[in-house]
Amino acid sequence: MQEKRYSTMTTYELQQEIASLNEKARKAEQMGMVNEFAVLERKVIMAKSYLLNPDDFYPGEIYEIDGDPGVYFKIEYMNGVFAWGFRLNGSKGEEALPISMLKKLEERG
């Protein structure tokens, strides 16, 4: 059976897929299958990206990276559900992150 691409799934199908992947990841973690857990976690991140609207993410803006507190990412351009840009104060070059990994900075007032 051929798997459906996330880009062709409905919101309901994506939510079902995320629930299924989370359950598989939980089991893999309990069984100490670290690599399997990491793969499933990444699939969840990708599936969640398709639930978001890429038009809500703007080039030139800075976002916090979810799961990496205190690390920020500046978007240079968007390509589908990937934001391309640079980590601030990072030594790496340009990279792409799924938009579900980016959190808007909260207004400080």
N, C-alpha and C positions, 0 to 999 in steps of 0.2 A: 504494500500500500504506500502510495506516494504522499508525503506530508504536504500540507498546504502552507504556502508562504504567509508569513505574518502580514505582509502588505495586502493580501487578498482576504484576510479574515475580518469578520464583523467584530464590533465591540464585544458582543456576548461571547463569540468564539475565542477572542483574545483573553477575556476574563477567565474562561474555562481552562484555557491553555496555561495561564499563569497559576491558577489554583493547582492544576495537575503537576506542573513543574515544581512548585513549592513543596508539594507532598513528596515527590520523588527526591528532592534535595534534602528534605528532613530525614527521610529514610537513609539516604546515602551518608549523611552526616552521622547518624546514629550508628551506622555500620563501619564508620571510620574510613569511608571511601572518599578521601580528600579531593582527588582529581575529578571524580564524577560530580561531587558537590560543587566544585568551582565551575564546571561546564554548565550545570543546571542553573546556577546562580546567574551566569552570563546570559543564558537564554531568557531568564525572567526579565533581566534588564532590557534586553532587546524587545521582548514582547510588550513591556510597559511603554517603550518609546513609541510604539504604534498606536497607543491610546492617547498620546499627546499630539497637539497641533504644532508642527514645526514653525508655523508663522508666528507663534508666541515667543520665539527665541530670536534675538536680534544681534546681527553683527556689530561689533564695537562694544557690546555690553559685557559685564563681568558677572559670573555666576560662581557660587560655591559648589564644589564637587561633593555630591552626596556620598557619605561613607568615608570621606577623607576630610575631617574638620580642619578648618584653617587653610585649606588649599583652594585656590581660586583659578578660574579658567576664563580667558577672554576669547570670545568668538570672533573669528575673522570672516567666516562665511558658512552658510548652511548647504548641506547636500542631503536631501531626503530627511531621515530622522537622525542624521549625524551632524554635530557641530564641529567644525574644524577650527583650530586655533592653538593657543599656547597656555600652558600653566604659568601663572605669575610666580616669579622667583624660582622657576623650574629650570633645570639644566637641559631638559629634552627640547627637541625642535617641535615643529608643528605636529599635532596629532588630532585624531578624530575621536569624539566621545558620543555615545548614544545620548539623546536629549533627556532620557529619564534619569541620567546621572547628574543633571544640572539643577541646582536650586537657586531661585531668585534670591538676591540679597534683600534682607528685610530693611525697610526704611528706618533710619535712625533719626529720632527727632526729639 
